[in-house]
Amino acid sequence: MEFSPVSKSARITGWIMTILPSLLFVFSAGMKLAHPPQLDEGFTHLQLPVSWAFGLGVLELSCVVIYLIPRTAVIGAILLTGYLGGAILTHLRVGDMPVVHVILGVVLWGGIYLRDPRLRALIPLVR
């Protein structure tokens, strides 16, 4: 299968769209690992045991690392999509609107789509 090259501007935009959600995930994971007092309030609101915070932080950080490695980026995006799916369901369960989570998922896939010719060949949006 032959892949068409990715333009420099698409590659740069793709990396920006990859780094921005990654920073949010790293911040979120860091908060779960650091366990500030506000974390207890957030987990209580979401009806989750606070004891899950450390494990969720490690999971989230692991998925981001896999996402940031170019060879494993698609697997990382799949894992982060699953993570976001769980977060979306958790927020919907308590009556929150998880709009940010949905946007985050679109941006993380958009970043890979713009910079990876294999994904563009697999999902041709324009013919």
C-alpha positions in Angstrom: 0.0 0.0 0.0 1.4 3.4 -1.0 0.9 6.3 1.4 0.8 9.9 0.2 3.2 12.2 2.1 2.0 14.5 4.9 2.6 18.2 4.4 4.7 20.0 6.8 1.8 22.2 8.0 -0.4 19.2 8.5 2.4 17.4 10.5 3.0 20.5 12.7 -0.8 21.0 13.3 -1.1 17.3 14.0 1.7 17.4 16.7 0.1 20.5 18.3 -3.3 18.6 18.4 -1.4 15.7 19.9 0.4 17.6 22.6 -2.5 19.7 23.8 -4.7 16.8 25.0 -1.6 15.0 26.2 -0.9 17.9 28.5 -4.4 17.8 29.9 -4.1 14.0 30.5 -0.7 14.4 32.2 -2.1 17.2 34.4 -5.1 15.0 35.3 -2.9 12.0 36.0 -0.6 14.2 38.1 -3.5 15.4 40.2 -4.6 11.8 40.8 -1.0 10.8 41.8 -0.4 14.0 44.0 -3.8 13.6 45.7 -4.6 17.2 46.6 -7.6 17.8 48.9 -9.9 18.8 46.0 -9.4 15.3 44.6 -11.5 13.8 47.4 -14.4 16.2 46.6 -14.3 15.4 42.9 -14.3 11.6 43.5 -17.1 12.0 46.0 -19.1 14.0 43.5 -18.5 11.3 40.8 -19.4 8.6 43.4 -16.0 6.9 42.9 -13.9 5.5 45.7 -10.9 7.8 46.3 -8.7 4.7 46.7 -9.0 4.3 42.9 -7.2 7.6 42.2 -3.7 6.3 42.2 -4.4 3.4 39.9 -6.4 5.6 37.5 -3.5 8.1 37.5 -1.0 5.4 36.6 -3.3 4.1 33.9 -3.9 7.5 32.4 -0.2 8.4 32.4 0.7 5.0 30.8 -1.8 5.5 28.0 -0.4 9.0 27.3 3.1 7.7 27.1 2.0 5.0 24.6 0.1 7.7 22.7 3.1 10.0 22.4 5.4 7.4 20.9 4.8 7.7 17.1 5.0 3.9 16.4 2.4 3.2 19.1 0.3 6.3 18.8 -2.8 4.6 17.3 -2.8 2.0 20.1 -2.4 4.9 22.6 -5.3 6.7 21.0 -7.5 3.6 21.3 -6.6 3.2 25.0 -7.2 6.9 25.7 -10.6 6.6 23.8 -11.5 3.8 26.2 -10.4 5.8 29.2 -12.5 8.8 27.9 -15.5 6.5 27.4 -15.3 5.5 31.1 -15.0 9.1 32.1 -17.9 10.2 29.9 -20.1 7.4 31.4 -19.1 8.4 34.9 -20.0 12.0 34.4 -23.3 11.2 32.6 -24.2 8.9 35.6 -24.1 11.9 38.0 -25.8 14.3 35.6 -22.7 16.2 34.3 -22.3 17.0 30.6 -18.9 15.7 29.5 -18.5 18.0 26.5 -14.8 18.5 27.2 -14.2 14.7 27.2 -15.8 14.4 23.7 -13.8 17.3 22.3 -10.6 15.8 23.8 -11.3 12.6 22.0 -11.9 14.3 18.7 -8.7 16.4 19.0 -6.5 13.4 20.0 -7.7 11.4 17.0 -7.5 14.5 14.7 -3.8 15.0 15.7 -2.9 11.5 14.6 -5.0 11.7 11.5 -3.1 14.9 10.4 0.4 13.5 11.0 0.1 9.8 10.2 -0.2 8.8 6.5 -1.2 5.3 7.4 -4.3 6.4 9.3 -5.2 8.9 6.4 -5.0 5.9 4.0 -7.2 3.8 6.2 -9.8 6.6 6.7 -9.8 8.7 3.5 -12.1 11.7 4.3 -11.4 13.3 0.9 -11.0 11.4 -2.3 
